[in-house]
């Protein structure tokens, strides 16, 4: 890909290359997204769905410049590695707007200052995790899908 990766991330790729972490929860200091659950890490020379280069090609026009996707979280968001500063951030795909001329001001949510700190931050989900702060603001259901559900009844 013609990019230089941090040593800690290269070491991680050499050791694990791809996978689903267990534990997999990261708590965030963010008002909108309180925590994320990592579903898988991207690796080198893997099936396309988990291949770092393939995922980079998919997301390079969508995520901010000088970032690469390194992991996927539940809900389809992507964890990115900043190539300049090595910050780890969450790219929330919901920030993509229908009008391509309008770009969100802050499409990334800061997670940690480097890959080592990011890995240390991954914890198991607590069985008695308090979900009171998690509230559904709104929901949209594709009308065609809703009709299919109603027809199945």
N, C-alpha and C positions, 0 to 999 in steps of 0.2 A: 504493500500500500504506500510505500515511500514515506513512512512516518517513524519517528523514534519514540519508543515506549519506555516508561519508567522501569528501572531494574526490578522493583518489587512486583510489578504487573507481569513482566516477562518470566520471573521466577514462578509466579502463580500459574501462568500458562504452561510452563514446562512440567510443573508438578501435577496439575489437575486437568488442564486443557479445556474441559467442558464439564458441566454437571449441574445438578440441582442441589443447592446447599441445604443442610439440615444442621443447625437451626437456620432460619431464613428471614427473621423479622428485624427491621431497622426502624427505630422510633425517630421521628423528625421534629425539629423545632419550627413548625410551620402551622399557621392558622387553618389552612384549608386541608392539608394532607398530614395527618398525625403520625402515620406509620405506613410502611410498605412491606410487602412480602416478595422476596426474590424467588422467581420460579426457575430460572436457569442462567448460567453464565455462557457466554460465547467463547469458542475456542478456535483453534487453527486446524484447517483441513478436516472439517466435520460435515455432517449433513447440513444442507443449506440453512435450515431453521436455526441451527446453533453455530454456524460458521461466522467468525468475526469479520472476515473480508466480505462475505455475502451480505451480512447485516449492515456493514458500513456502506456498501453500494446502495442498499435500500434507503438508508436514513441520511446519507450525506447532504442531500438537498433540503432535508426537513429539520435536522438538529442544527444548533449554532455552529459556525465555522470553528475549526481547530478543536473539534470534539469527536470522539469515536464512541459508538455504542459498545458497552462491554457486558451488559446483562439486561434481562427482561424481568419486569415485576408483574404481579397480578394486575389485571386490568389493561394490559398492553402498553404501559409506560416503559421507558427505557432508562437505564442508568448509563451515564456518559462519563468518560474520562477526558478532562481538558488536557490537550497536548502541550500547551504553553505553561500552565501553572500546576498541572497534575491534580487539580481539584476533582472530586467525584460529585456529580450532580444528578438529580432526577429530571429527566425531560418528560413533562406531562403532555401527552399527545392531545389533550383537550384544549391546549393553548393554540393549536392550529385553528385558524379561523376560516370560514367558508370563503371570505373575500381574500384572495391571495395578495392583494395590494396592501393589506393591513397586516403588519407583523406585531406580535405581542412584545411588550417591553422587556419582560423577564420570563423567557420560556424555560429557564432552568431553576430548579430548587436546590440550593446548596445542601450537600450531605456531609462531606468531610474534606479535609485539606489534602489528603493523599490516600493512595490505595491501601497502605498498611492500616491507617486509622479507620478506613472504611470497613475492612475485614474485621477489625476488632469490635466494630459497632454492631455486627450481626449477632442477634440473640434469638433464643427460642421463644415461641409465643407462650405467654403466661396463661395457664389454664383459667385463672380468675381475672383475666384482663378486663379492665373497666372500659366498656364501650359507650358510656354515657355521653362522652364528648363527640361521638360520631353520629351525625344527624344527616338524613337524606334531605337535600335542599330541593331537588326536583328530579324527575325521571322522564325520559322520553322513550317510547316504544314505537318501533317501526309499525305503521298501520297495517301493512301487508302481513307482518309477523303476528300481530294481534288478531287479525282475521283468521289466520291459520290456527292459532291457539283456540279461538272461539269455536271454530269448525270441529276441532277434535273433541269438544265436550259432548 
